């Protein structure tokens, strides 16, 4: 990202060479890179290489979307309060890798999407934005995912714009709370 209001995707990185996002990025003229875990001795080595690559490019915000791996604490330390994730549930409910299946099993009637800062836990970082939706009466995971993905495609870019405009900050008195500047949100609507 460059400038106060401009949001520029500098690079798309994946742990899988077959990720659809890489093809979409290449079509848009955005650089790509793959950091396949099989090419490194361990997760820490891979994450160090990835962090160094992103730092060399001047990346200010790392956005995880569909990235299903925990990041090494060293990686997070390289980008303090600048790694965000989108999760298909209203955290802190239903964290982890199977949130939609967990919600179906539980019989949840309300779900939603959470954009949060990443910490060294599993979906435990401070929440930036959330939006709720009533779930369709179904046990069909794909139907629920479709509704949640539509919401993710709205909420994640909004959080990114807020970050780029300086409208997001962690409360120094309570690092679990994220202050979102409502004036910046109003610019977005």
Buried (B, 14 or more C-beta within 10 A) or exposed (E): BEEEEEBEEBEBBBBBEEBEBBEEBEEEEBEBBBBEBEEBEEBBBBBBBBBEBBEEEEBEBBBBEEBEEBBBEEBBEBBEBBBBBBBBBBBEBBBEEEBBBBBBEEEBEEBBBBBBBBBEEEBBBBBBBBBEBEBEEEEEEEBBEEBBEEBBEEBBBBBBBBBBBEBBEBEEEEEEEBEBBEEBBEEEE
